[in-house]
Amino acid sequence: MQESTFKLLFDSTIHPLTLRVDNVVNDVPEMKTSLQYTQKDVEELKPIHVKLEDVNKELDKISKDLALHSQKMEYLDNQSGRNNIRVNGIPESDNETWEGAEVKVKRAIKDNLGIEVDIERAHRVERQKSKSVQANQNHPRTIVCRLRDWKQREQVLRKARREKPTDVYISEDLSPETLQKREPQIPNLKAAKQAGKIAYFVLDLLVIRDKPASH
């Protein structure tokens, strides 16, 4: 009786194990076949991987070339406007001509900075946002002026920065890319000036230095 019970217990324990072993043994050939196919797939994918690496290298080169091209275009844009100034705050009249804008700029710079400028050409930028004369007077468009002399342009900008006239705002005529690079640095510019330092931009480079000691 005990022997029969032991055999029954033994069979109930061993039989499932035997089935599991058999299943594993049966799975081995399939696993081998699968591994063989996987290895084959890996070998077939190697040339594709090499091609992808070549494509990534080419894309990286193109990206660098585009960045360099963009820098050159930004430089040329800034160089083309090196004699220019942008003047904001001058009232805009209906059917205003280039000559009329030029006269207004000359008068504004003379009245606010005491400098007589020689303007090669002047024009409003952007399209009028409204056909209403009153609306255009309230929000006059910027006037871009090309001065005949770069030194005079620097004189106007320096004096405008120093005296900060309330009637007009005069600034450099820079490329949109350069202005975009300047924008996140403006808080540092203001903080440096509040700390009593000399701070200014050279294109997109922020220059900060101590004021010379007074004797």
Disulfide bonds with the S-S distance in Angstrom:
none
